Each structure stands twice: as structure tokens, then as C-alpha cells.
Amino acid sequence: MFNLSCDTQSNTILSLPRVGEFYVRFIIYPEKLIYLTDQNDCLPKFLLSSSYSKFNLVPSSPFFVPFQEDYTFFNCPPEISPPVDFSRVISCLSNETTTVVVVLMDSGFDQYKLILENMGCNVRGTVQAPVALFTPSMNDKSGYFGDLTLTWDAPKCKVCDMETSPSQAEGYRMNKIRRFVGYFCLVAFVIVPSFLAGLVVSYQYLLCRRRRRYDMSAYVVAINAAVAAAGRARPPSPVVITEGLDESTVDLYTEKLVVGESVTIQGNDIRDMTCSICLGDYCPEDTLRCILECQHCFHAECVDQWLKTKGICPVCRHRLISKDSKI
């Protein structure tokens, strides 16, 4: 856990054993980077002090140094303007008699040093520190040097990290609450209603099919019984008999339809009708047979059984003439 505290001005302070206490400028949690500055707001002065030799952390510290840079500070005459392309004026160390500039000791340092010495500058000191030199704009006169940069690899728990910042911890908790509410609304108002609607539709469809099969079975039994009774009760005297129709004649005088989303007969939605033979409802994807002359429709399997024994419409008694009919 980080050793953080606050002063009377609500500044967050981080104490580093063997190094000192620093103000926490800001923390980037996803990258695990913490940026520190001197409590006197003059980090170069701290780095050039006799108490500082190198940024060394105790082994027990949760932080470690991600990089180290070498810097050389120069005391220059106050009237000069050092080149901004490789040097940076340190305002907190400069005064009316001396302008202090810092230069990063990279591959071009020897050339930079020669330029500054020709301008009357001399070396004040060299330090090594985990500071990325701030690159100012052309009009920036703040004299900001940079921040101490540290990182950590433990603790890895986000909640533990957030405990060092109440505002960050509150934001993390609010994000968790918002995600939970979003998931709950998705399940309660989208997934569950859709699932229940699917169950209801499936149940209604299966119920309709089952009722159709039951009604058809009862109808066939009734037809067979009626035919048997008629055969037993038929008098021997000659009568006019209307025989049933064969398959080719049925196809000639009728038309097959499949119940879909939009099927109308004489301007009426066929889904609102029922079969006059089995008294069953018309369900989606049912096959119907309609008599062309009178436009009466029935389940195909129902009317096929009827027309095999009767050559007339079950509703209006319209006679379909068969080429094989006998009188």
C-alpha cells in the first residue's frame, strides 16, 4: 500500500524512504505511472542539493524507477538567451545575476556544452534522475523542468489502487453500478420477454396442430359411420346417387393455398376463418383447398376426404361435375 498523506493545503504527499517527501502531481492508473514534484516546487534545486546523489529506492518500496536521464546544469550570464532547441531555463534557480539552464546529456551534448561555454556559461552540476525533460512551446516562460516519474507492479487490484484517490474510487464504483443496471435492463426488458413470447407462440402453434389432428380424426370416424349407416339403410329402389370425385377432377375444380402472413379470400383474411368440416382454426403454413366456383375453402386433407364421397361443396352444396359421375 502506498504511504500517502495530505498537508493543510490539501496537497497529496508521498513519502519515499531514503529520498524524501514529494507532492503527487497526478497518477495514471492504467499505465501505473505516478508523477512527483518537490514540495518547494523546485525539483532541480532538490536534485542539485548535497543530500541528493542518485535516485535510489529502498527494496521494500512498492515503486521502482522506469528510466534514468543524465542532466547538466549551467550558470549563465543574465543577459543571454540560451537556445531553446536543446536547453531549458530553470526559473526557480535563476535570479538577477545568473540564468540557470539545463541540458540533456544525449549524443549532442558536447556540441551544446561548447555553445554555452562560448556564451559565458559554466557547469553548475550534473545529476541523474527519472525525469523526462519538459519540452516547452516557443512562448512558454514558466521554467517548468519536469516531474519525477515512478511506476509500480503491486498491488494489482484496481480497488486497492483506487483507495489512494477518493474521486477515482467513487468513479470506479459508479461505473460498476452503471454496468450492473445496464445488464439487468437488458435481461429483464429484452431477453426474458423475447424468450417468453417465443414460448407462447410455440405453444399456440402446437396446440392448434394438435386440435386439428383430433378434429380430423373425429371427422373421419363420423364420416365412416355415416357412410356405413347410409349403406345399411339404403332402400333397394333406384335413386339418384352423386358419386365422389377422383383426384384429377378435384384438382381441376379446386385450388390449393398455403396460409401465410397475408392470404385473403373475397377480401377477408383467411386466418380469421375456420374449416367448416373439422371446425379447426387455420394455422400458419396450413395447406388449404378452395373450390373455384364458390370460393369456399377448407383444410386440404378435410375436403379431400369429403370430395371422395361427395361431389358437392360442404357449405353451399354446389355440385362439382365429374367426368366419371353416374346417375
N, C-alpha and C positions, 0 to 999 in steps of 0.2 A: 504494500500500500504506500502511496506517495505521502511524504511528510509535508503537508500544506498547512498554511495558516494565513491570517489576514491582519493587516495593520489598521490603525484608526482611520485611514483614508479609504478603506475597503479594497486595498490592493492585495492581490493574492501573492503569497510569498512561498517560495520553495527553498528548503534548507538542504544543502549538499555538504555532507561531512568532508572535511579537509579542503573544501573550496570556498564555501561561504553561503550567504543568503542572497536570493535574486527575486526580482519581480517576474511573475509569469505574464508574458505579453499575450500569448494565445496558445491554444492546443489544437492540433489537427488529429482527431481520434482515428479516422480510417487509415491514415498513414503512420500513426503512432509517432508524431513529432511534437515536441514541446519547445517553445521559443522563450528565452530568458533574457533579461537585461539587468544592468547594475541598478541597485537601489538609489544611487545618486544620479541616475540617468546619464552616466558617462562610462560606458563599458571600456573604451580604450584606456581611461585612467586606471581602472582596476587591472587591466591586463599589463600595463606598464609599471604597476606598483612592485615594490620589493617583495611583497608577500606572495606574488604570483610568479611561478616559474613555468609550469605546464599544467594543462587541464587534466588532472588525474582524479579519478573517482575511486572510492573505496570498493572492494569486491562485493560488499553486501548491498551496494546501491542498486535499485531496480533499473537505473538508467545506464546507458553507455553512449560513447561518442561515435556518431556515424561517419565523421570525417575530421580532418585537421588541416588547417591552412596556415602558411607562414606569412607574416606581415612585417614590414619595416616602416617605422615612423620617422619622419624628418621634421626638424625645426627649420623653418624658412623665414626670410625677411617678410615683414607685414605688407610691404608694397607689391609683392609679386603675386601673380595669378597662376598657380600651377596648372598644368594641362589636365583637363577633366577626362581625357580618354584613358588614362592609366592611373591617376591619383585621385584621392578624395580628401577634402579639407575636413578636419575634425574640429568643429566649432567649440565643443566643451573644453578643449585643451588650448585653443588659440586665445591670444589677448592682443593688446595694442602693440606689443613689441615683437610678437612671434606668431607666425601662422604654422600650425601643425598639420601635416598631410601624411597620409598612409598610402603605401603601395603594396600590392600583392606580389609576393616573390615567385613569379612564374618564369617562363623561358626568356622573357624580355626584360627581366629585372635589371640586369647590368646596364642596359641602354637607358632605362628610366632613371637609374641612380645617377648616371653621368649627366643626364639633362638637368636633374635637380641640383646636383653639386655645382654645375655651371651657373645656376641661378642663385647661388649663395646658400644653398640648403646643406645641412649636415645631419647625419644619422643620429636619431634620439634613442632608438632601441628596436629590437627585433623580438617578436613573440610568436608562439604557435598556439592556435585556439580553434575550436569548432565553430567558426563564424564564417558565413558566406557574405562577402563584401557587398554592401548595398550599391547598386548602380543607379545614380540619380539622373533625373532629366536635366536638360540644359539650364532650366530656370530654377532648379531646386537649390536653395541655400540653407537647408535645415542642418546640414552637417551630420546627418544620421549615418552611423558606421555599419551597423548590422546587429544581429542577435545571436546569443549562444544557442546552438541547436543540439538537442539531445533526443534520443529515442529510447524505447523500452520494448521488451518482449514478454513481460509478465507484470500484472495479471492480464490474461487474455479475455476474461469475462467482460462483456460490454457494460453490464450493470456496475461492476467494480470500477471500471474506468469512469463511468458517469458520476460516481459518487464524489469526484473531485470538482464537479461543476453542477450546482443545483439546477440551473436553467437547462443544461444538456440532459440531465436525468429526467426532468419533467417532460422535455420534448420526446425523449425515448419512450416514456410511459404512455404519452398521448398517442404516439404512433402505434403502439401495441393495441391500445383501446380502439383506435380507428380501424385497424386491420381486423380485429375481432368482430366489430359491428358490421363491417363490410361482408365478412364471411357469413355471419348469421343471417343478414338480409338476403344474401344470395341463396342460401339453403332454404330459408323459411318462405320466401316470396317467389322463388323461381323454380328450384329443383323439386321441392316437395309438391307444390301444386301441379307441376307438369307430370310428375310420377303418378299422382292420384287421378288426374284427368285421363292418363293412358290406361290405368286400371279400369275406370268406369267405362270407357269406350270399348275396351276388350270384353268386359263383362256383358255389356249390352249386345255386342255382336254375337257372342257365343250363345246368349240367351235366345236371341232371335233365331239363330240357326237351329237350336235345339227345339224350340217351339214349332218351327217349320217342319222338322222331321216328324215330330209327334203328330201334328195335324195331318200330315200327308199319310202317315201310317193308318190313322183312324179313318181317313177318307177312303183309302184303298179297301180297308175291311168293309166299310159301309157299301161301297160300290159293288164289291164281290157278293155281299149278302143280298143287295137289291137285285142284282142280275140273277142270282140263284133263285130268289123268290119269284121273280118275274117269269123265269123259265118253268117253274113248277106250276105257277098259276095261269100260264098262257092257255087260252081256250084253243081247241083244235080247229075252230073255224078260221078261214083265211082272213088275215088283217094286213094292213099296210105297215111294213117294217122299214125303219130307217137304219141301215147298217152303218157301222163305223167307217172311218176314212183310213186309207193307207198312208204311209209316211210321205210318199211323193205328193199326194193330194193335199195333205196338211201343209207341207212346205209351199205349195202353190198358192194357197189361200190365206196364209199367215206370214207373219214377220217376227223374227227374233230380235230382242233388245237386251242390253245389259244395263242394269241400274248403275248409274254413276252419279257425279255431283250435280248434273243438270240434265234430266230427261223429262219431257212433258208430253202428255197425250191430250189433244184438244185443249191446249192452253193450261192444263192442270199439271202440277208437279206430281209425277208418278210415285215419288217417295211418300206422299201423303195418302196413298190408296192402299187397299188390302186385296189379297186374292179372294175372289168370290167362291172359289172351290174349297180351299183349305182354310180360309179366313185368316191366313197368316199375313204379317206385315212384309213389305218389300224391303229387303236389306241391301246394303251396298254390294255390288258385284253379283247380285242375283240375275239369272237368265230368265227373261220373260218371253212369252209368245203372244202376239197381238193379232186378232182377226182383222183382215184388211177392210172388209165391208162395213163392220160396225165399230171398229176401233176399240173393242173390249180386250183387255189384257189380263193374263193370268200367269202364274208360275209355269214355266215350260213343262216341268215334269207333271204338274197337275192337269193341265189342259191336254197334254199328250195322252194321258190315261183316259180322259173323258172322250176325246175325239176318236179313240179306238173303238168305242162302243156307241157313241152318239155322233151324228153328223151335224149337230147344231150348236150355236153359241150357248153356253150355260146361263147367260144373263138375259139376252133378248130373244133367244130361240131362233135366231137367223139360221137358215139352212145352208150348209155348205154342200155343193153338189159334187159327188164323187163319180169318176168315170166308171167305177165298178159297182155303183149303187144298184140295188134291186128293189122292185116294187111288188 
